């Protein structure tokens, strides 16, 4: 049967695996929208600045 330290090692492995899964989920799901939104805002600011300069 398993010893107590093997059980703790297994729990540590599951904890690290779970943390890695949720970190990967966060990076894939949310960070791309964050970067995309920042780029979209930058594009809109440059477009508004160009429109303001051409109106002058």
Steps between C-alpha positions, in 0.01 A plus 500: 500500500603862471705671766399840633785686322397342169148625559634850569710483184194401300301789648784738416505369143123548466526852644773604257312340210181685593680833538665447163167419337329812629801716412493366144123555485548860616779569252312353205156638583549843653840643411432495125186713553694736725771550236243524220302762690812704569597491133146595395501800737839608364365476145193709589716766668728528197199515266339777709826693512538474123138615449557794733816605314328479161207710629730785603 
